[in-house]
């Protein structure tokens, strides 16, 4: 019976583990993602594992041993819950494969639309929770600069991007 197992890899060794397992005759699925990264004020794309440190391995129980998998280069272990191995349904793997780009096999995550400079925003977490401000710019891959009116002065504040909630009303930068 063919079943999908969850394999934990060593840090940043998903592709190494995939190559070594495929070399041994195992069927492996490593979903990969195109990730947009902001570096030096330029947006670039890089390919990373959709599930960092994990991949899926399909083997025929009884005819293919699981032992060599555990000792393969790049593999940290087989995911288990107690004495039972973590199994993934065929439908789940097919669904993941269907969501990938048919030409490249890569996944793309669609996030919220980027905010325009001057967009009214509200901070939804942290020490500035509930305050309204004006979006100024992205500051790295995970932070943004928001102009807040603090003590009667407009002050630029750097906060994590996930704290920002769009507001209905917006102004444009001059």
Backbone bond lengths (Angstrom), bond angles and torsions (degrees), N, CA, C in turn:
res aa  C-N    CA-C-N  psi(-1)  N-CA   C-N-CA  omega(-1)  CA-C   N-CA-C  phi
1 X - - - 1.455 - - 1.533 109.35 -
2 X 1.329 117.38 128.58 1.461 122.48 179.47 1.527 109.89 -82.70
3 X 1.343 115.45 131.24 1.463 121.11 178.98 1.521 109.48 -140.54
4 X 1.339 114.47 149.41 1.458 121.38 177.05 1.522 109.32 -95.05
5 X 1.335 116.65 128.19 1.457 123.78 177.19 1.522 109.03 -110.12
6 X 1.328 116.15 154.57 1.463 121.27 176.85 1.523 107.24 -98.78
7 X 1.322 115.59 125.06 1.459 122.00 -178.66 1.525 108.96 -111.36
8 X 1.338 116.03 129.36 1.469 120.98 175.37 1.523 107.01 -93.34
9 X 1.328 115.39 130.96 1.457 120.22 -179.05 1.518 110.43 -103.96
10 X 1.290 115.72 170.21 1.459 120.31 172.87 1.528 107.47 -74.20
11 X 1.313 116.99 162.82 1.464 121.82 -175.81 1.527 111.60 -55.98
12 X 1.313 116.21 126.86 1.469 124.45 178.76 1.525 113.11 56.84
13 X 1.327 117.27 28.24 1.467 120.75 -177.77 1.523 111.76 -118.60
14 X 1.324 117.75 24.90 1.458 120.56 -178.35 1.533 111.36 -61.02
15 X 1.324 116.72 -45.98 1.466 120.62 -177.62 1.528 110.33 -69.31
16 X 1.330 117.83 -38.85 1.467 121.62 177.46 1.524 109.64 -60.21
17 X 1.332 116.39 -46.44 1.467 120.68 179.05 1.527 110.51 -63.24
18 X 1.343 116.85 -42.22 1.459 120.68 179.81 1.526 110.84 -59.64
19 X 1.327 117.41 -47.92 1.461 121.77 -178.43 1.529 110.56 -61.84
20 X 1.323 117.31 -45.00 1.460 120.44 -178.71 1.522 112.67 -67.24
21 X 1.329 117.48 -38.28 1.463 120.25 178.71 1.528 110.98 -69.69
22 X 1.320 117.33 -40.82 1.470 120.40 177.99 1.527 110.60 -65.38
23 X 1.325 116.77 -35.88 1.459 121.24 177.41 1.536 111.02 -61.73
24 X 1.329 116.41 -28.85 1.467 121.34 179.61 1.530 112.12 -87.45
25 X 1.331 117.24 0.46 1.458 120.67 175.82 1.516 115.19 95.37
26 X 1.323 117.44 11.06 1.465 120.43 178.65 1.519 109.95 -88.57
27 X 1.329 116.47 149.70 1.466 121.61 173.56 1.525 106.86 -88.76
28 X 1.331 116.02 124.78 1.464 121.49 -175.08 1.524 109.31 -126.58
29 X 1.325 115.54 141.22 1.462 120.41 173.29 1.518 108.45 -125.31
30 X 1.326 115.88 118.03 1.459 122.91 177.42 1.517 107.87 -117.67
31 X 1.345 117.65 96.52 1.467 118.71 177.57 1.525 110.17 -68.33
32 X 1.337 115.24 129.45 1.454 120.52 -178.85 1.519 110.03 -117.96
33 X 1.307 115.10 155.73 1.450 123.37 -171.64 1.517 110.36 -127.67
34 X 1.341 116.38 139.67 1.459 121.28 170.69 1.524 106.19 -88.28
35 X 1.322 115.39 117.51 1.460 120.90 -176.78 1.518 109.42 -112.33
36 X 1.319 116.45 131.72 1.453 121.92 178.71 1.527 108.48 -90.23
37 X 1.332 115.84 127.80 1.463 121.63 -177.04 1.516 108.68 -126.34
38 X 1.333 116.20 138.69 1.461 121.08 177.04 1.521 108.40 -98.37
39 X 1.345 116.41 114.50 1.465 121.43 179.36 1.512 108.63 -129.49
40 X 1.314 115.42 126.23 1.473 120.95 179.15 1.518 111.42 50.86
41 X 1.315 115.55 45.60 1.458 124.27 177.80 1.527 113.19 63.19
42 X 1.323 117.37 20.25 1.463 121.49 175.32 1.522 108.61 -125.63
43 X 1.313 115.63 134.12 1.453 120.46 178.59 1.518 108.80 -86.47
44 X 1.322 116.01 127.20 1.463 122.19 179.34 1.517 108.99 -129.25
45 X 1.313 115.14 157.57 1.456 119.57 178.31 1.519 109.29 -111.09
46 X 1.336 114.77 141.80 1.453 120.29 175.05 1.525 108.37 -136.64
47 X 1.314 116.04 157.90 1.458 120.98 -177.96 1.517 108.40 -104.24
48 X 1.332 115.24 124.49 1.463 122.16 -179.77 1.528 108.68 -131.78
49 X 1.317 116.20 168.37 1.458 120.98 176.85 1.527 109.06 -70.80
50 X 1.320 117.11 137.69 1.467 121.16 177.36 1.527 109.77 -63.78
51 X 1.328 116.38 -38.10 1.464 122.49 175.80 1.526 107.06 -118.99
52 X 1.340 117.95 91.49 1.468 120.06 -176.25 1.528 111.58 -53.67
53 X 1.326 115.66 132.72 1.466 126.46 178.91 1.525 114.21 73.76
54 X 1.350 117.57 13.20 1.464 119.59 178.25 1.518 110.51 -134.64
55 X 1.341 115.22 148.68 1.451 122.48 170.14 1.522 107.53 -147.64
56 X 1.316 116.56 171.49 1.467 121.62 -176.74 1.519 109.11 -114.70
57 X 1.320 115.65 138.26 1.453 121.94 -178.62 1.523 109.09 -126.74
58 X 1.329 115.21 129.59 1.471 120.24 -179.67 1.521 107.96 -107.93
59 X 1.325 114.82 125.37 1.449 117.56 177.43 1.520 110.92 -140.51
60 X 1.307 114.84 158.80 1.448 122.36 -179.65 1.528 107.46 -91.27
61 X 1.334 115.65 111.51 1.466 120.16 -179.91 1.521 110.01 -60.61
62 X 1.299 115.93 134.17 1.447 120.70 178.46 1.509 113.78 97.25
63 X 1.345 117.71 -34.97 1.469 119.08 -178.75 1.528 112.82 -108.02
64 X 1.325 117.97 -22.47 1.463 121.46 176.90 1.518 108.05 -115.33
65 X 1.328 118.20 123.90 1.465 120.21 -179.42 1.527 111.75 -77.60
66 X 1.325 115.71 148.80 1.457 121.61 178.01 1.524 111.20 -91.17
67 X 1.319 117.55 -17.34 1.466 122.75 -178.49 1.516 114.13 -54.92
68 X 1.353 118.66 -50.74 1.468 118.91 -179.69 1.532 113.53 -61.69
69 X 1.326 117.34 -24.81 1.469 120.73 179.56 1.519 109.67 -63.76
70 X 1.329 116.44 -44.91 1.471 121.06 -177.14 1.524 112.92 -62.30
71 X 1.336 116.61 -28.18 1.463 119.06 -177.36 1.528 112.76 -104.47
72 X 1.315 117.67 12.46 1.472 120.86 178.67 1.525 110.60 -74.29
73 X 1.311 115.17 149.74 1.467 121.04 178.76 1.525 108.65 -62.37
74 X 1.329 115.86 131.31 1.454 121.39 179.09 1.516 113.99 93.15
75 X 1.333 117.82 -15.19 1.459 121.40 -178.02 1.526 109.55 -93.04
76 X 1.319 115.75 133.03 1.458 121.69 175.93 1.527 110.19 -92.58
77 X 1.336 117.24 -35.32 1.455 120.84 178.50 1.517 111.35 169.51
78 X 1.323 114.90 176.82 1.455 121.86 176.37 1.533 106.54 -99.02
79 X 1.312 117.68 131.49 1.459 121.60 -177.25 1.530 109.32 -69.11
80 X 1.327 114.45 131.78 1.472 121.09 -179.25 1.517 109.63 -135.76
81 X 1.312 114.29 154.93 1.458 122.25 171.34 1.523 105.17 -119.34
82 X 1.322 115.82 98.46 1.454 119.45 -172.73 1.519 108.24 70.26
83 X 1.334 115.96 -123.70 1.467 120.82 179.40 1.524 112.60 -95.95
84 X 1.325 117.41 0.12 1.464 120.80 -176.75 1.522 110.23 -103.53
85 X 1.320 115.21 133.71 1.459 120.30 177.07 1.525 109.91 -73.06
86 X 1.326 115.64 146.22 1.469 121.03 176.47 1.525 107.73 -75.59
87 X 1.321 116.04 119.68 1.460 121.81 179.48 1.525 109.56 -110.94
88 X 1.317 116.36 145.54 1.464 122.56 179.45 1.527 107.72 -116.30
89 X 1.314 115.94 135.19 1.464 121.04 -179.81 1.531 110.50 -67.13
90 X 1.329 115.60 146.24 1.467 121.01 177.34 1.527 111.40 -56.21
91 X 1.335 116.95 -37.85 1.466 121.03 -179.89 1.525 111.63 -61.48
92 X 1.316 116.84 -37.26 1.468 120.35 179.76 1.521 110.71 -64.98
93 X 1.322 116.71 -44.25 1.467 120.57 178.93 1.527 109.87 -65.66
94 X 1.331 117.11 -43.04 1.479 119.80 178.46 1.522 110.67 -61.78
95 X 1.330 117.18 -39.14 1.464 121.20 178.58 1.537 110.16 -63.31
96 X 1.333 117.10 -44.06 1.473 120.31 177.72 1.526 110.74 -61.88
97 X 1.323 116.52 -44.47 1.457 120.35 -179.68 1.529 111.55 -64.84
98 X 1.326 117.25 -35.32 1.467 121.26 179.88 1.526 111.75 -69.61
99 X 1.328 117.68 -29.17 1.462 121.13 -179.60 1.523 112.81 -78.64
100 X 1.326 117.15 -14.72 1.468 121.05 179.94 1.523 110.02 -76.33
101 X 1.315 115.75 156.75 1.462 121.71 176.00 1.529 108.35 -61.86
102 X 1.336 118.62 128.33 1.463 120.17 -176.26 1.532 114.58 -64.07
103 X 1.322 118.11 -27.56 1.465 120.84 -179.00 1.526 112.78 -83.03
104 X 1.333 116.73 -44.18 1.460 120.20 -174.23 1.523 113.32 -101.00
105 X 1.331 116.98 -22.57 1.462 120.22 -176.10 1.515 112.88 79.33
106 X 1.337 117.09 7.49 1.460 121.75 -177.97 1.527 111.03 -95.12
107 X 1.318 115.70 148.81 1.463 122.05 176.28 1.519 108.79 -94.80
108 X 1.316 115.46 150.66 1.467 121.70 173.31 1.515 107.45 -129.29
109 X 1.324 115.60 127.04 1.456 120.19 176.99 1.511 108.21 -92.77
110 X 1.299 115.72 134.02 1.457 119.63 177.56 1.511 107.95 -102.65
111 X 1.293 115.84 119.46 1.452 121.57 179.70 1.512 109.99 -101.85
112 X 1.311 116.58 -172.50 1.454 119.18 177.28 1.530 110.35 -66.24
113 X 1.317 115.61 153.09 1.463 120.40 179.01 1.526 108.78 -61.22
114 X 1.338 117.16 140.74 1.459 119.22 179.06 1.520 110.75 -63.46
115 X 1.312 114.99 145.55 1.461 119.97 179.93 1.524 110.03 -79.07
116 X 1.316 115.25 144.00 1.463 120.82 176.73 1.521 108.90 -86.16
117 X 1.308 115.56 149.93 1.452 120.78 176.59 1.528 108.57 -58.40
118 X 1.320 116.44 127.84 1.457 121.19 -179.33 1.512 113.67 97.18
119 X 1.327 118.61 -2.57 1.464 121.12 -179.95 1.526 109.75 -70.50
120 X 1.328 115.89 136.32 1.460 120.72 176.80 1.521 108.40 -73.49
121 X 1.330 115.71 131.90 1.458 121.37 -179.46 1.522 109.76 -133.96
122 X 1.317 113.92 164.41 1.466 120.63 174.58 1.509 106.31 -126.80
123 X 1.322 116.98 139.32 1.456 121.20 177.86 1.521 107.39 -86.71
124 X 1.332 115.86 128.25 1.458 121.07 -173.33 1.504 115.32 -106.48
125 X 1.336 118.68 9.11 1.464 120.83 180.00 1.524 109.40 -162.25
126 X 1.312 115.93 170.70 1.459 121.40 175.17 1.513 113.51 78.45
127 X 1.326 116.76 -167.17 1.463 120.74 -175.63 1.528 113.63 -68.08
128 X 1.333 118.06 -19.52 1.460 121.88 179.60 1.522 111.75 -101.36
129 X 1.322 117.72 16.97 1.464 123.35 -177.83 1.531 111.17 -51.75
130 X 1.338 115.94 127.07 1.457 121.73 177.59 1.516 114.52 92.85
131 X 1.326 118.44 -14.34 1.466 120.56 179.77 1.523 110.19 -77.11
132 X 1.337 114.81 145.80 1.458 120.73 177.54 1.516 108.77 -104.53
133 X 1.340 115.47 146.18 1.448 120.03 -179.21 1.515 110.90 -154.49
134 X 1.312 115.09 -169.79 1.459 122.88 -179.18 1.533 108.72 -117.97
135 X 1.335 115.53 125.08 1.461 120.63 178.03 1.518 109.07 -66.66
136 X 1.350 116.86 129.48 1.460 121.34 179.33 1.527 112.11 -103.51
137 X 1.356 116.85 -53.45 1.470 119.61 -176.92 1.526 109.90 -170.81
138 X 1.349 113.96 164.99 1.457 119.76 171.35 1.520 107.49 -78.44
139 X 1.312 117.10 147.13 1.462 121.74 179.91 1.522 107.51 -132.42
140 X 1.322 116.64 80.79 1.459 121.19 -175.07 1.518 109.44 92.42
141 X 1.325 115.74 -172.05 1.461 120.68 -175.20 1.520 112.61 -76.90
142 X 1.340 117.86 -26.25 1.452 119.06 -171.96 1.523 114.51 -126.66
143 X 1.315 118.80 5.26 1.461 120.93 -177.83 1.525 110.01 -127.31
144 X 1.337 114.69 157.58 1.454 121.15 177.05 1.522 108.77 -136.10
145 X 1.334 115.34 161.29 1.458 121.27 175.66 1.523 107.56 -108.47
146 X 1.329 114.68 125.90 1.462 122.16 179.70 1.522 108.03 -121.33
147 X 1.322 116.36 136.59 1.454 122.04 177.57 1.521 107.83 -88.52
148 X 1.348 116.85 113.97 1.464 122.29 179.57 1.517 109.86 -112.46
149 X 1.322 116.54 145.01 1.452 121.19 175.31 1.524 107.05 -89.64
150 X 1.336 115.92 100.57 1.460 122.35 -179.27 1.523 109.04 -114.46
151 X 1.317 116.43 122.64 1.464 123.00 179.75 1.525 112.54 53.97
152 X 1.332 115.76 38.81 1.455 121.36 175.95 1.521 114.76 82.24
153 X 1.336 118.04 4.21 1.464 121.07 179.67 1.529 109.40 -123.87
154 X 1.354 116.00 141.43 1.457 119.92 174.36 1.524 108.37 -76.53
155 X 1.332 115.88 118.72 1.457 121.79 -174.97 1.523 110.47 -122.91
156 X 1.346 118.77 124.92 1.466 119.77 175.21 1.527 109.71 -73.52
157 X 1.335 116.02 130.95 1.454 121.90 -177.96 1.525 108.67 -128.21
158 X 1.334 116.88 131.66 1.471 122.08 175.95 1.523 108.50 -90.28
159 X 1.331 115.70 126.88 1.465 121.01 178.97 1.534 109.51 -138.11
160 X 1.339 117.98 158.82 1.471 119.77 174.94 1.528 110.81 -61.10
161 X 1.315 116.72 139.12 1.465 122.13 -176.73 1.522 112.34 -59.26
162 X 1.336 117.58 -31.94 1.468 118.63 -177.76 1.526 113.06 -70.98
163 X 1.323 118.85 -11.45 1.464 121.75 177.09 1.518 112.05 -79.00
164 X 1.322 117.90 -15.14 1.461 122.12 -171.77 1.520 111.67 -86.50
165 X 1.344 115.40 130.40 1.457 122.46 175.27 1.526 107.70 -118.05
166 X 1.332 117.60 131.01 1.472 118.45 179.32 1.519 110.97 -65.92
167 X 1.323 116.18 150.55 1.460 123.15 179.13 1.529 106.98 -112.70
168 X 1.309 118.46 159.19 1.461 121.91 -177.49 1.523 111.44 -68.28
169 X 1.286 117.85 -45.37 1.448 125.40 -174.73 1.543 109.39 -84.39
170 X 1.327 119.61 140.69 1.467 119.24 177.50 1.530 111.10 -146.91
171 X 1.349 115.14 150.90 1.459 123.11 174.86 1.515 108.44 -117.98
172 X 1.296 117.76 160.77 1.467 122.40 179.71 1.530 109.46 -103.83
173 X 1.348 115.85 149.51 1.465 120.63 176.43 1.525 109.36 -71.42
174 X 1.296 115.60 148.42 1.458 120.26 178.48 1.496 111.15 -88.19
